[in-house]
Amino acid sequence: IQHNPFVPTGLEPFIGLLPVLKESGTYAENVRMFQDGNYVFMHNIWKNAKPFGAEEMVAFDILRVDKNGKVAEHWDAMMPQTSPNASGRTLTDGATEITDLDKTEENKAKVKALFNTLINGSQEEVGKIVMETFTPNYKQHNPDAGDGLEAVFKAFGEQQWKMIKLHKVLGEGNFILSITEGSVKEKPAVFYDLLRFENGKAVEHWDVIQEIPSEGLAHNNGMFGF
């Protein structure tokens, strides 16, 4: 089952895509990989990736593995690689070590509460939970924001980001990934946000934001359906 909107669902169409990728020399460089039950989620850099839209793309990929150990479903979001942000950070650099495996569920609960409040809470409630969740000088990898809380509040206003539904939260230890539906400047979008926790607080953030297309779709599975 395929959720990339431009790749046909099913095994045979996927195999048919491989010669196109080979011709372009397209390959994935894995930066981070995590497991949550029967889900594996990855932070990848795709090189020679013109078939996907740009010479270099950054993606979050999620695979669901069935009871027979076979990949049964795939989700992703991709965006072109960008220059370092105002704090000199890229979309993928930063910490990679998985720690605090005993804190997985606790950290997932914090991310669920954060995004549900971002979606449904008042301005006062949003401000409170952001202050409770993040360290004041947390490290930011979004290309349009610098480090710290003030920068992200400013970026939310400038980019006109809006989130309307939290679809999934996956995690392993200190790394938690949320998948949210929303819009950017009133255009439907999917948000993949990865947070790294330390001593109960989010200390680092990465994301990929992709517009949800309505034309040229390879299937009707949508980009969610978890």
Sequence and secondary structure as in RCSB ss.txt:
>XXXX:A:sequence
IQHNPFVPTGLEPFIGLLPVLKESGTYAENVRMFQDGNYVFMHNIWKNAKPFGAEEMVAFDILRVDKNGKVAEHW
DAMMPQTSPNASGRTLTDGATEITDLDKTEENKAKVKALFNTLINGSQEEVGKIVMETFTPNYKQHNPDAGDGLE
AVFKAFGEQQWKMIKLHKVLGEGNFILSITEGSVKEKPAVFYDLLRFENGKAVEHWDVIQEIPSEGLAHNNGMFG
F
>XXXX:A:secstr
 B STTS SSHHHHHHHHHHHHHHT EEEEEEEEEETTEEEEEEEEES GGGTSSEEEEEEEEEE TTS EEEEE
EEEEE     TTS  SS S      GGGHHHHHHHHHHHHHHHHHS HHHHHHHHHHHEEEEEEE  TT  SSHH
HHHHHHHHHTEEEEEEEEEEEETTEEEEEEEEEETTEEEEEEEEEEEETTEEEEEEEEEEE   SS S SS S  
 
